[in-house]
Amino acid sequence: MKFIKFLIAGIIFGIVMAKSEAISWYRIQEMFRFQAFHMYGIIGVAVVLGVIGVWLIKKYNIRDYHGNPIVFYPKDKSIPRYLIGGTIFGVGWALSGACPGPMVVNIGYGFFAMAIVFLFAIVGTYLYGVLKNYLPH
Amino acid sequence: MLQILQQPWPWYIAGPLIGLTVPALLIIGNKNFGISSSLRHVCAACIPAGIDYFKYEWKKEIWNLLFVLGIIIGGFLATVYLSSGEEIIIHENLRTELKGYGITDFSNALIPSDVVSWNQLFTLKGMLMIVLGGFFVGFGTRYAGGCTSGHSIMGISALSWPSLVATICFMLGGFIAANLLLPIILSL
């Protein structure tokens, strides 16, 4: 039962992603062709709100629901992994027209063929796990 | 009211709600917003096969899988209760470009069924877009240690420079693929 709040957070997030059409193949293609402001608006405003939220949490030492200090997990300080991994991700994002969030929203939306894309994303993750030690990080 | 909710939501409504997911998850459960780590948890839970990257206590990350399950349910609720049934508005230039590649069926709302469908799985074009595309997303996001949610929204919100670098590379890869690779692939 203690996990139900995450389920509810996911439901709200999924509805917002679907209704804002952020899960649409067309919206992603328009973004990468600079044909529409829509996706830039969504991501831009989301980041501004996120920055303010995190800043407030840090400034006022806001604690979580259980009263524990909030923990942030800093990302590795590396260049190659973001340059190579990030670019590969971007190529996949434009080719499939979806990043992981939209993939799963689309499956819920009844667009089951997106499960193919999701399944191969899992295959990609698996192969990364296999090759991790051989890749520059 | 319902009719308003059934229309596509503008960016200035959706953006804040997505941004608020970051402090919401931090406060309700001390969790960092991120979706693609669920791909790793699925591998760790189903096929760890002794690989170091999948040897960790994925059960501690079960909240992330439930969050993703919620996202799927959210998509379902949106289509059942909040769908207007109207055809999606597509930028004229994109529509013209797609018609040039023989993509003319725009009836399936959010995604062209000429591109993402079970039938496309057996064509070279489909293989490159949905099989290789999905593969690159999964491989790339784990290599980069996050996706659009974990880096572009959560990471940048926490003012982490690696996330900014990752986001720039996401966009760069996307520009290259959409403007240089897709025209070739779609003409196949």
Interface residues (C-beta under 8 A of the other chain):
Chain A: F3 K5 F6 L7 I8 A9 G10 I11 I12 F13 G14 I15 V16 M17 A18 K19 S20 E21 A22 I23 S24 W25 Y26 I28 Q29 E30 M31 F32 R33 Q35 A36 F37 H38 M39 Y40 G41 I42 I43 G44 V45 A46 V47 V48 L49 G50 V51 G53 V54 L56 I57 I62 D64 Y65 H66 N68 I70 V71 F72 Y73 P74 K75 D76 K77 S78 I79 R81 Y82 L83 I84 G85 G86 T87 I88 F89 G90 V91 G92 W93 A94 L95 S96 G97 A98 C99 P100 G101 M103 V104 V105 N106 I107 G108 Y109 G110 F111 A113 M114 I116 V117 F118 L119 F120 A121 I122 V123 G124 T125 Y126 L127 Y128 G129 V130 K132 N133 L135
Chain B: L5 P8 W9 P10 W11 Y12 I13 A14 G15 P16 L17 I18 G19 L20 T21 V22 P23 A24 L25 L26 I27 I28 G29 N30 K31 N32 I35 S36 S38 L39 R40 V42 C43 I47 I51 D52 Y53 F54 I62 W63 N64 L66 F67 V68 L69 G70 I71 I72 I73 G74 G75 F76 L77 A78 T79 L82 I88 I90 H91 N93 L94 N108 A109 L110 I111 P112 S113 V115 V116 S117 W118 Q120 L121 L128 M129 I130 V131 L132 G133 G134 F135 F136 V137 G138 F139 G140 T141 R142 Y143 A144 G145 G146 C147 T148 S149 H151 S152 I153 M154 G155 I156 S157 A158 L159 S160 P162 S163 V165 A166 T167 I168 C169 F170 M171 L172 G173 G174 F175 I176 A177 A178 N179 L181 L182 I185
